[in-house]
Amino acid sequence: MLIRTVTECTEVDSPDGCYIREILQPPREAAGLGFSLALARLGPGERTHAHVLSHDEVYFLLEGSGRMHIGARSASLGPEDTVFIPRGEVQWIENTGAGDLRFLALVSPPWRPEIDRRVAETTGDAAGDSSSREP
């Protein structure tokens, strides 16, 4: 049985510009996991850098409100929203609320520095939500 407590995980600056606590990060875990899991945080008005992963990623929002940008699409997000970020898409998230934006980030296969590439800033859809929400 593998149990991790978030407070055991040191918060560090991530390459994309948010603060993370790596909860499950192979190969550190000996459980043969096919994914990595981190708790991410952005303060009010903060955003991540535009970046591309060569692996799929999922965000699950725990607290706060934000705007997710994937390619030319963007959407507002809040607690309990989940967003799938396909590999190879330019992405970033911004905190649009007054408090911290906290979310879980799951990457499959597991995140490694060499799969994460920072890219030039892009603008997304300034006209409003261009999301595809499933009921």
N, C-alpha and C positions, 0 to 999 in steps of 0.2 A: 504494500500500500504506500502510495506517495502522497504526502500532504504538505503543502507549502502555505505559510502564512505571509500575507503581503508585507507585514511589518518586518519580516526577516529579510526582505529583499531591499537592497540599497537603491534609493532613487538617484538616477544619473541622467545627464543630458544625452539625448539620443542624436544620431546623425541627422534626423529630419527636423530637429529643432524643438521637440517637446521633451518633457521629463518622463522617464519610464522606470518601472520596476520589473525586471525580468522574473516572471513567476515560474515558468517552465521553459528552460532553454537547453535543448540537446546540444552538444553531447554531455553537458554538465549533469543532466539527469541520466541515470542508468536504466531508464524504463523503455528505451527504444521508441520514443515518441516520434510521430510523423509530422509534428507541428511544434511551433513555439507559441507561448502566450505571455503577454506583457500587459501591465496596467500603465496607461499613459495619462498624462495630465498637461493641460494648457491653462495658463492664467487668463484673466479677462483681457480681451484685445489681442491675445497672442495667436499665432498660426504656425503651422509647420511649413517647412520649405517644400516647394514643388519637387517631387521625386518620383522615381519609377522603381518598382520591384520586379524581379524576374520570377517571382512566386506569387500565388494568389494570397489575398489578405481579407480579413473580415474585421470590422469594428462593431462592437456592441457598446452603446452609450449607457453609462451608469448615472451620470449627473451632469447638469448644465445644458446649454444649448449651443449649437454650432452650425456651420455650413460646410458641407462636404463637396469637394470639387474632384471630379474624375473626368479627365479629358476635357471636352467642351461642355459637359453637363455639371450642374450643381443642384444641391437640395439642402433644405433646412432639416436639422436633426435635433432630437431631444431624447430624454431618458427612455430606455428600453427600445430604441430604434436600432436596427442592425443594417449595416451596409456591406455589400460584397464588392471588393475592389479587384478586378481581373488583373492578372499579371500583364506587364507591359504598358499599362495605362498611366499617364501622368496624374498624380494625385496630391492633394493637400487638404487639410481641414483647418478651419478657423473657429475660435471661440467667439461667439456673438453675444454671450450673456454677461451678467454682472459678477458671477462667481466662477469657480474653476470648472472646466470641462474635463470630465474623467471618463475614460473608455477602455475597454479591453481590446487588445489587438492580437489576433490570431493569424499566424503566417504558416502556410503549408506549401511545400516542405518547410522545415524550420528556417527562421531568419538567420542570416549570416551577413557580415558587413559587405562582402563582395556581390550580393544580390540587390543591393540598395544603391541607386545612383541618383544624385541630385541633378536637376535639370533647370533650364532657364524658366523664368516665371511665365505662366500663361494666364489668360483671363477667364475662362469659364463663361457661363451664361449670365450676363449682367441684368437681363430682363426678368429674372426670377427663377423659380424652381423649374427644372427641366428633368425631373426625376422620373423613375419608373417604380411606383410603389405597389407592392402586392398587397391584396386585402388580408 
